[in-house]
Amino acid sequence: MYELIVVGGGPAGLAAACAAWDSGLRHILIVERDRELGGILNQCIHNGFGLTWFKEELTGPEYAHRFIELLARTGVEVRTDTMVLDVTADLRVHMTGPATGYRIERAKSVILAMGCRERTRGAIGIPGTRPAGVYTAGAAQRYVNVEGWLPGRRVVILGSGDIGLIMARRMTLEGAKVLACVEVMPYSGGLTRNIVQCLQDFDIPLYLSHTVTQIRGRDRVEQVVVSRVDEKRAPIPGTEMVFDCDTLLLSVGLIPENELTERAGVEMDPRTKGAVVYENMETSVPGVFTCGNVTHVHDLVDFVSAESQRAGTAAAKYVLHGPAAGESVSLKNGPGVSYTVPQRVRPQNVEKAFNVFFRVNRIFGKSEIVVRARERELCRFKRDRLAPGEMENITVPVKLLEGVTGDVTVEIREV
């Protein structure tokens, strides 16, 4: 029996396993379905990683390699090219791979770190024909950066998430012509630095409040039709623009890959599409923890590493010292906030303070983040600007929860 099984060998799984080892566990297994560790970072060859965690600018593979080197100094067992098929509530992990065949391994704790996947054309229902040349931005990124293939020459990108913005620059550098980046919302879904560095620096137009309303082409994409949308995101007749192109890249959102989480009987949050977690990243199933993009979609891998180390430390504490105790307080999203992570906090399990991560549901100017329990204000934090594409976090002293019963709400008040 393993003390800990980590499902996923990307940045979340690597950081969690290293933290669990440093906290005293010695029988740890990482299961990764790809041929090598590193996860999505292996195809993210651009820089900008590690500024918070390592205090220097790294590429995705360099960032992953730092943690792979840390892992190599431990005795953590790794199984790559192995797919986890099921995780049960009694902590049995079903897996299969060419080296081991079908195996069922038992564990005292499990960390789910499967990451997320992209929404596809089928998920958003773009009308038109079904020619070749329609890719998710992440698939195109792998073709270019890992396989060495250029998916197309004349490109339109739907969605302004960070992967789409980065691929606008990447395709341009490889010789393709990116005609436009189209975003259905009135604001971009990516980081401000990526809008500047990937679009503005290359004179690529960004059409906000627009969407692709038709794909044309028989064997290969020949044209896409782009229309302006109203406040309800419905296309406005008469606003159509036609782009002659051979490729459409989709950057239309990420979905936490939580099939295993649900099969384990974990309580899910419809807002994040991930597990409901406590302050230490433990789920509603004792001994099962989640971290990284499988819990909620992050914008910076540095935050993934910090969150995952918290999960690894908590899993070790669970195995060595038993379950965390104490009643919990629920965190809710108030006006202006889409969700909070964690969703529950056990004050007795917090030494000094706890972090709350969240996203806002629209762009705010000068604002205050207010944390309150019913009519009682606990604390507030000032911000000059808030945007949905940039995850926010605050640190709340646990002593402020003394005497609090019921829900604690996080909300935005624009100054």
C-alpha positions as CSV (number, residue, x, y, z in Angstrom):
1,M,0.0,0.0,0.0
2,Y,1.2,3.5,-0.9
3,E,1.0,6.3,1.6
4,L,0.1,8.6,-1.3
5,I,-0.8,8.2,-5.0
6,V,-0.7,11.4,-7.1
7,V,-2.7,11.2,-10.3
8,G,-1.0,13.4,-12.9
9,G,2.6,14.3,-13.4
10,G,2.3,17.9,-14.6
11,P,3.3,21.0,-12.6
12,A,0.6,20.3,-9.9
13,G,1.4,16.6,-9.4
14,L,5.2,17.3,-9.3
15,A,4.9,20.0,-6.7
16,A,2.5,18.0,-4.6
17,A,4.7,14.9,-4.6
18,C,7.8,16.9,-3.7
19,A,6.0,18.6,-0.8
20,A,4.6,15.3,0.5
21,W,8.1,13.8,0.5
22,D,9.6,16.8,2.3
23,S,6.8,16.4,4.9
24,G,7.8,12.9,5.8
25,L,6.0,10.5,3.4
26,R,8.2,7.8,1.9
27,H,5.9,5.6,-0.2
28,I,4.6,7.9,-2.9
29,L,3.6,7.0,-6.5
30,I,3.0,9.5,-9.4
31,V,0.9,8.1,-12.3
32,E,1.2,10.0,-15.6
33,R,-0.6,9.1,-18.8
34,D,2.0,10.8,-21.1
35,R,5.3,9.3,-21.9
36,E,7.2,11.9,-19.8
37,L,6.6,14.1,-16.8
38,G,5.9,17.9,-17.1
39,G,2.3,17.9,-18.5
40,I,1.2,20.9,-20.6
41,L,4.4,22.8,-19.8
42,N,6.4,20.6,-22.2
43,Q,4.7,22.3,-25.2
44,C,4.8,25.8,-23.7
45,I,8.2,26.9,-25.0
46,H,7.5,30.6,-24.5
47,N,9.0,32.4,-21.5
48,G,7.2,34.1,-18.6
49,F,7.0,31.2,-16.2
50,G,8.6,31.2,-12.8
51,L,8.7,35.0,-12.1
52,T,6.9,34.5,-8.8
53,W,8.1,31.0,-7.7
54,F,11.7,31.0,-8.9
55,K,12.2,34.8,-9.2
56,E,13.4,34.4,-12.7
57,E,11.9,34.1,-16.2
58,L,11.8,30.5,-17.5
59,T,10.2,28.7,-20.4
60,G,7.6,26.0,-19.7
61,P,10.0,23.1,-20.2
62,E,12.6,24.8,-18.0
63,Y,10.0,25.3,-15.2
64,A,8.9,21.7,-15.4
65,H,12.5,20.5,-15.4
66,R,13.2,22.4,-12.1
67,F,10.6,20.3,-10.4
68,I,11.6,17.1,-12.2
69,E,15.1,17.7,-10.8
70,L,13.7,18.2,-7.3
71,L,11.7,15.0,-7.7
72,A,14.8,13.1,-8.8
73,R,16.3,13.8,-5.4
74,T,13.5,12.0,-3.6
75,G,12.5,8.3,-3.6
76,V,9.1,9.0,-5.3
77,E,8.1,6.2,-7.7
78,V,6.9,7.3,-11.1
79,R,4.8,5.4,-13.7
80,T,4.6,7.2,-17.0
81,D,2.5,6.0,-20.0
82,T,0.0,4.8,-17.5
83,M,-3.7,5.7,-17.5
84,V,-5.7,5.9,-14.3
85,L,-9.2,4.6,-15.0
86,D,-10.9,4.9,-11.7
87,V,-10.4,6.2,-8.2
88,T,-12.8,4.8,-5.5
89,A,-14.0,6.4,-2.3
90,D,-12.0,3.8,-0.4
91,L,-8.8,5.0,-2.1
92,R,-8.2,2.3,-4.6
93,V,-6.7,3.5,-7.8
94,H,-7.3,1.5,-11.0
95,M,-4.6,2.0,-13.7
96,T,-3.3,0.4,-16.8
97,G,-0.1,0.7,-18.8
98,P,2.1,-1.4,-21.1
99,A,4.8,-1.9,-18.4
100,T,2.4,-3.1,-15.6
101,G,-0.8,-4.1,-17.3
102,Y,-4.0,-3.5,-15.3
103,R,-3.3,-2.8,-11.7
104,I,-5.3,-1.8,-8.6
105,E,-3.2,0.1,-6.1
106,R,-4.3,1.0,-2.6
107,A,-3.4,4.2,-0.9
108,K,-3.7,6.0,2.4
109,S,-4.3,9.3,0.5
110,V,-4.8,10.4,-3.0
111,I,-4.0,13.7,-4.8
112,L,-5.9,14.4,-8.0
113,A,-3.9,16.6,-10.3
114,M,-5.2,15.8,-13.8
115,G,-5.3,19.4,-15.1
116,C,-7.8,20.6,-17.6
117,R,-8.8,20.2,-21.2
118,E,-10.0,22.6,-23.9
119,R,-13.5,23.2,-25.0
120,T,-14.0,22.2,-28.7
121,R,-16.1,23.3,-31.6
122,G,-18.8,20.9,-30.6
123,A,-19.1,22.5,-27.1
124,I,-19.9,25.9,-28.6
125,G,-21.9,24.9,-31.6
126,I,-20.4,27.0,-34.4
127,P,-22.7,26.6,-37.5
128,G,-21.2,25.7,-41.0
129,T,-19.5,22.8,-42.7
130,R,-17.0,20.5,-41.1
131,P,-13.8,20.9,-43.1
132,A,-10.2,20.3,-41.9
133,G,-8.4,23.2,-40.4
134,V,-10.3,23.7,-37.2
135,Y,-8.1,23.1,-34.1
136,T,-8.1,24.0,-30.5
137,A,-5.3,26.4,-29.7
138,G,-3.6,23.8,-27.4
139,A,-3.6,21.2,-30.2
140,A,-2.1,23.7,-32.6
141,Q,0.5,24.5,-29.9
142,R,1.6,20.9,-29.7
143,Y,1.7,20.5,-33.4
144,V,4.0,23.5,-33.8
145,N,6.2,23.2,-30.6
146,V,6.5,19.5,-30.2
147,E,5.7,17.8,-33.5
148,G,7.2,20.5,-35.8
149,W,4.1,20.9,-38.0
150,L,2.6,24.2,-39.0
151,P,-1.3,23.8,-39.0
152,G,-2.0,26.6,-41.4
153,R,-1.0,29.8,-43.2
154,R,-3.9,32.2,-42.8
155,V,-5.4,32.0,-39.4
156,V,-8.3,33.4,-37.4
157,I,-8.4,32.8,-33.7
158,L,-11.7,32.6,-31.8
159,G,-11.3,33.5,-28.1
160,S,-8.8,35.6,-26.3
161,G,-7.7,33.2,-23.6
162,D,-4.0,33.1,-22.9
163,I,-3.3,30.0,-25.1
164,G,-5.1,31.7,-28.0
165,L,-3.1,34.9,-27.5
166,I,0.2,33.1,-27.2
167,M,-0.6,31.0,-30.4
168,A,-1.3,34.3,-32.3
169,R,2.3,35.3,-31.7
170,R,3.7,31.8,-32.2
171,M,1.9,31.3,-35.6
172,T,3.1,34.7,-36.7
173,L,6.7,33.9,-35.8
174,E,6.5,30.7,-37.8
175,G,5.4,32.6,-40.9
176,A,1.7,32.3,-40.8
177,K,-0.6,35.4,-41.1
178,V,-3.0,35.8,-38.2
179,L,-5.8,37.8,-39.5
180,A,-7.7,38.5,-36.3
181,C,-8.4,37.4,-32.8
182,V,-12.2,37.4,-32.0
183,E,-13.7,37.6,-28.5
184,V,-17.4,37.2,-27.8
185,M,-17.1,39.1,-24.5
186,P,-16.6,42.9,-24.2
187,Y,-13.2,42.2,-22.6
188,S,-10.3,39.8,-23.1
189,G,-10.1,36.5,-21.3
190,G,-6.3,36.6,-21.1
191,L,-3.6,38.4,-19.1
192,T,-2.9,42.0,-20.0
193,R,0.8,41.2,-20.7
194,N,-0.2,38.6,-23.3
195,I,-2.6,41.1,-25.1
196,V,0.3,43.5,-25.4
197,Q,3.1,41.1,-26.2
198,C,1.2,38.7,-28.5
199,L,-1.4,40.9,-30.3
200,Q,-0.4,44.6,-30.1
201,D,3.3,44.0,-30.7
202,F,2.4,42.2,-33.9
203,D,-0.4,44.4,-35.1
204,I,-3.0,41.6,-34.8
205,P,-6.5,43.1,-34.4
206,L,-8.6,42.1,-31.5
207,Y,-12.4,42.2,-32.1
208,L,-14.2,42.4,-28.8
209,S,-18.0,41.6,-28.6
210,H,-17.6,39.5,-31.8
211,T,-17.9,35.8,-32.6
212,V,-17.5,33.3,-35.5
213,T,-21.0,32.7,-36.9
214,Q,-20.2,30.4,-39.8
215,I,-17.4,28.2,-41.0
216,R,-17.2,27.7,-44.8
217,G,-15.2,25.1,-46.7
218,R,-15.5,21.7,-48.2
219,D,-12.2,19.8,-47.6
220,R,-10.4,22.6,-45.9
221,V,-11.5,25.8,-44.2
222,E,-11.9,28.5,-46.9
223,Q,-13.7,31.3,-45.0
224,V,-15.0,32.2,-41.6
225,V,-17.8,34.7,-41.0
226,V,-17.4,37.0,-37.9
227,S,-20.4,39.0,-36.5
228,R,-20.7,41.5,-33.8
229,V,-22.9,40.4,-30.8
230,D,-25.3,42.3,-28.6
231,E,-25.3,42.4,-24.8
232,K,-26.9,39.0,-24.7
233,R,-24.2,37.6,-27.0
234,A,-26.6,37.1,-29.9
235,P,-25.2,37.9,-33.4
236,I,-26.3,41.2,-34.9
237,P,-27.5,40.9,-38.5
238,G,-25.7,43.1,-40.9
239,T,-22.4,43.2,-39.0
240,E,-20.8,40.2,-40.8
241,M,-17.1,40.3,-41.7
242,V,-15.7,37.5,-44.0
243,F,-12.1,36.4,-43.5
244,D,-10.4,34.3,-46.2
245,C,-8.4,31.8,-44.2
246,D,-7.4,28.1,-44.1
247,T,-7.3,27.7,-40.3
248,L,-9.5,28.5,-37.3
249,L,-8.0,28.1,-33.8
250,L,-10.3,27.9,-30.8
251,S,-9.4,29.3,-27.5
252,V,-12.8,29.2,-25.9
253,G,-12.3,28.0,-22.4
254,L,-10.7,25.3,-20.3
255,I,-12.6,22.6,-18.4
256,P,-11.1,20.9,-15.3
257,E,-10.7,17.2,-16.1
258,N,-12.8,15.8,-13.3
259,E,-14.3,12.5,-14.4
260,L,-12.1,10.7,-11.8
261,T,-13.0,13.2,-9.1
262,E,-16.7,12.6,-9.7
263,R,-16.3,8.8,-9.8
264,A,-14.6,9.0,-6.3
265,G,-17.9,10.6,-5.0
266,V,-16.3,14.0,-4.3
267,E,-18.7,17.0,-3.9
268,M,-18.4,19.3,-7.0
269,D,-18.7,23.0,-7.4
270,P,-20.8,24.0,-10.4
271,R,-19.0,27.4,-10.5
272,T,-15.5,26.1,-10.9
273,K,-16.4,22.7,-12.4
274,G,-13.9,21.3,-9.9
275,A,-14.1,19.8,-6.4
276,V,-15.3,21.6,-3.3
277,V,-12.2,21.9,-1.2
278,Y,-11.2,23.0,2.3
279,E,-8.4,25.4,3.2
280,N,-5.8,22.5,2.8
281,M,-7.2,21.4,-0.6
282,E,-8.9,18.3,0.9
283,T,-12.2,17.3,-0.7
284,S,-15.4,16.0,0.8
285,V,-14.0,12.5,0.7
286,P,-11.5,12.1,3.6
287,G,-7.9,11.5,2.3
288,V,-8.7,12.8,-1.3
289,F,-7.1,16.1,-2.2
290,T,-7.1,18.1,-5.4
291,C,-4.8,20.9,-6.7
292,G,-4.0,22.8,-9.8
293,N,-6.2,23.2,-12.9
294,V,-8.4,20.2,-12.0
295,T,-9.6,22.3,-9.0
296,H,-10.0,25.6,-10.8
297,V,-8.3,27.1,-13.9
298,H,-5.3,29.1,-13.0
299,D,-3.5,31.8,-15.2
300,L,0.0,31.4,-13.6
301,V,1.7,28.1,-13.0
302,D,3.5,29.7,-10.0
303,F,0.1,29.7,-8.2
304,V,-0.4,26.1,-9.2
305,S,2.9,25.1,-7.6
306,A,2.0,27.0,-4.3
307,E,-1.5,25.4,-4.2
308,S,-0.1,22.0,-4.9
309,Q,2.5,22.1,-2.3
310,R,-0.2,23.0,0.2
311,A,-2.1,19.8,-1.0
312,G,1.0,17.7,-0.7
313,T,1.8,18.9,2.8
314,A,-1.8,18.4,3.9
315,A,-1.8,14.8,2.5
316,A,1.3,14.0,4.5
317,K,-0.3,15.5,7.6
318,Y,-3.4,13.4,7.0
319,V,-1.4,10.1,6.7
320,L,1.0,10.8,9.6
321,H,-1.3,12.6,12.1
322,G,-4.9,11.8,11.1
323,P,-7.7,13.8,9.6
324,A,-8.1,17.6,10.2
325,A,-10.6,18.5,12.9
326,G,-13.0,21.3,13.5
327,E,-16.2,22.8,12.2
328,S,-16.0,24.7,8.9
329,V,-17.1,28.1,7.6
330,S,-18.4,28.3,4.0
331,L,-17.0,30.9,1.6
332,K,-19.5,32.3,-0.9
333,N,-19.1,34.6,-3.9
334,G,-20.9,37.9,-3.5
335,P,-21.5,40.7,-6.1
336,G,-18.8,40.9,-8.7
337,V,-17.2,37.5,-7.8
338,S,-17.6,34.3,-9.9
339,Y,-16.3,31.8,-7.4
340,T,-14.0,31.3,-4.4
341,V,-11.4,28.6,-3.7
342,P,-11.4,27.2,-1.0
343,Q,-15.1,26.9,-0.6
344,R,-14.8,25.9,3.1
345,V,-12.4,26.9,5.9
346,R,-11.8,25.1,9.2
347,P,-10.4,27.8,11.5
348,Q,-9.0,25.2,13.9
349,N,-6.9,23.9,11.0
350,V,-5.3,27.2,10.1
351,E,-2.3,28.6,12.0
352,K,-2.3,32.3,11.1
353,A,-4.0,33.1,7.8
354,F,-5.5,31.4,4.7
355,N,-5.5,32.4,1.1
356,V,-8.7,32.9,-1.0
357,F,-8.4,32.7,-4.8
358,F,-11.2,34.0,-7.0
359,R,-12.1,35.6,-10.3
360,V,-14.3,38.6,-10.9
361,N,-17.2,38.5,-13.4
362,R,-16.4,41.7,-15.2
363,I,-13.8,44.4,-15.5
364,F,-13.6,46.8,-12.5
365,G,-11.7,50.0,-12.1
366,K,-10.5,51.2,-8.7
367,S,-12.2,48.8,-6.2
368,E,-12.3,47.2,-2.8
369,I,-12.5,43.5,-2.1
370,V,-14.7,43.1,0.9
371,V,-14.9,40.0,3.1
372,R,-17.9,39.9,5.4
373,A,-20.0,37.6,7.6
374,R,-23.6,38.7,7.2
375,E,-23.6,42.4,8.0
376,R,-20.2,42.3,9.8
377,E,-17.3,43.4,7.7
378,L,-14.2,41.3,8.4
379,C,-11.6,43.0,6.2
380,R,-11.1,44.8,2.9
381,F,-8.4,45.0,0.2
382,K,-7.8,47.8,-2.3
383,R,-7.2,47.2,-6.0
384,D,-6.6,49.6,-8.8
385,R,-8.1,47.2,-11.4
386,L,-9.7,43.8,-11.6
387,A,-10.3,41.7,-14.7
388,P,-11.9,38.2,-15.3
389,G,-8.8,37.1,-17.1
390,E,-6.5,37.5,-14.1
391,M,-7.0,35.4,-11.0
392,E,-7.0,37.3,-7.7
393,N,-6.0,36.2,-4.3
394,I,-6.2,37.6,-0.8
395,T,-4.8,36.5,2.6
396,V,-7.3,36.6,5.4
397,P,-6.1,36.3,9.1
398,V,-7.9,33.4,10.7
399,K,-8.5,35.3,13.9
400,L,-11.1,37.3,12.0
401,L,-13.3,34.2,11.9
402,E,-13.6,34.1,15.7
403,G,-17.3,33.9,16.5
404,V,-18.3,33.6,12.9
405,T,-21.1,31.2,12.1
406,G,-22.8,30.6,8.8
407,D,-21.3,31.9,5.5
408,V,-18.5,34.3,4.7
409,T,-18.9,36.3,1.5
410,V,-16.3,37.8,-0.8
411,E,-17.6,40.7,-2.9
412,I,-16.4,43.6,-5.0
413,R,-17.3,47.2,-4.3
414,E,-16.2,49.7,-7.0
415,V,-14.9,53.0,-5.6
